[in-house]
Amino acid sequence: MSDSDDKRSAINTIKRVVPYLWPAGHPEIKIRVVLAMASLVLAKVITVSSPFFFKAAVDALSGEGSDPGVLFVHGAVALVVAYGVMKLLGVGFNQLRDAIFAKVGQRALRALALETFEHIHAMSLRYHITRKTGGLSRVIERGVKGVEFLLRFMLFSVGPLILELLMVGIIFYTIFDVWYLLVVVVTITLYVLFTFRITEWRVRIRKAMNKQDTEANQKAIDSLLNYETVKYFNAEKREAARYDESLAQYQKLAIQTNYTLGMLNFGQSVIITSGLMAVMVMAALGVQNGTLTVGDFVMVNAYMIQITMPLNFLGTVYREIRQALVDMGEMFALLGQPPEIVDKPDAKPLQVTGGEVRFDHVDFAYDPERRILQDFNLCVCAGQTVAVVGPSGAGKSTIGRLLFRFYDVTGGALTIDGQDVRDVTQSSLRASIGVVPQDTVLFNDTIYYNIAYGRPDATRDEVIEAAKSAKIHDFIQSLPDGYDTTVGERGLKLSGGEKQRVGIARTLLKNPPILLLDEATSALDSETEQGILEALEAMGRGRTVITIAHRLSTVVNSDRIVVLEHGHVVEEGTHEELLAKGGRYASMWARQQADSEEKAPA
């Protein structure tokens, strides 16, 4: 990216932040911004004025005051006290500024974090499949921190510094000499150019550090999420080596930043010290030849120290601002990505009158070069249970994803009670469908929370009734903490069957008119499976049920069975009808029965 592109990106990023600081429809926030800026200006005016009192006190003590009468009236002590009061007022107004602005800044961070969180949830399943969770969380974390840093330093460090430099420059020009101003301008210009040039180099190193940091974080999170797999394959050392490889690259870059920081600090000291010496020599000569007083000499020194102190942090601030802009740019780029699936402007809530689901000549492909569903037709009548079976890769799970509208069909139409799912709101569509997936993933919270997730406004009695219907109430009661038992991350503290029953209870509580069972028992043992099947059968009564299954023994009681192969229907009928045909279903059934008989003695 060229320098002009960098600048343009930085300007665009800053423009994106401004509405959070100056929000429309929030006059109280705007008033706080104005008051904070007023406090900032007052603090700087007081800070720049205070050396005058110090000069006057020194002149009074040395007997060089221009108006001895005034000095004798007030005295050097009074001037020193006044100087102290001015310093105190400067600090006071700075603290007042921070206190006033705190609500503005925190509100902006909260609004931005919430917007990002909501936007990520609005993104399609395709987006989340292709992004790594660790890297995504890092982008959000760094972006929000970048906004916080920019608000704090851009407004309250860089802005005040520029204001102070301007005021000191005017004082040097009007009270002392144009040469004083020239030395200060040259010193600051050299300082800024040197600082920015070295810092640009350091920013490039920092970007590489961020890349390694993100990579290391991704590897760590990926490894921890697959904890059991790592254990199965005795791969702890392999995972540690992969993680350490990224850390080693990060370490190498971190050492480079330390070296360049030393170079930056020493170079800054050379420039600042040279400028300070030049100004102080000029002031000393002025005192020697009688054009300046000792108080003037002290005041010049005070101003030089006053402006060089914040300049010492300019490199750090500039680098951090650049980095903050990069981090914010990544986050705003994320916010700028439009969701793949959006409601139409005139989308209406889904009205489920019976629950008929129809796939009408549906075509779909995750990748244009690989079609998953081809001219797929399926009608599930209201209250009917239809099973979809077929080999792996036939497109069974895709049916569920299209039903929930995680993706839109690329051809044909998917309707519920005659309403195209693309014409209704996503919220109403998903509220009308319940799902029991192959692997029920639970939140790292209590069993009660996970069941109540199906309907947060449900009463405790309703949650318990759902658990009883899912045949898990007795198990929960046997636990020391009962419904308040924490299930662990992704529900790892529960067995597969227990998680499935919690998932069933959650969906029962939701009480949807349409139910999707996506290979809900394929990961369970036969005994557990039988109990789950009974719960699922009871759950499906009075509902439209689509069952996606690999084990044919789980769907023999379905009203209709559809055999899917290569994305289209090759057979359909009841279990008995399909066996009588002696076709694809019959051969699949025979193979699975043979496999079961072979395993039975074992």
Helices and strands as residue ranges (DSSP letters): H 3-21, H 27-62, H 68-122, H 125-130, H 133-149, I 150-158, H 159-171, I 172-176, H 178-225, H 227-232, H 236-288, H 294-311, H 314-336, E 357-367, E 370-380, E 385-389, H 396-403, E 411-416, E 419-420, G 421-423, H 426-431, E 433-436, H 447-452, H 460-469, H 473-478, G 482-484, G 489-491, H 496-510, E 514-518, H 526-540, E 544-548, G 552-554, E 560-565, E 568-573, H 575-581, H 584-599
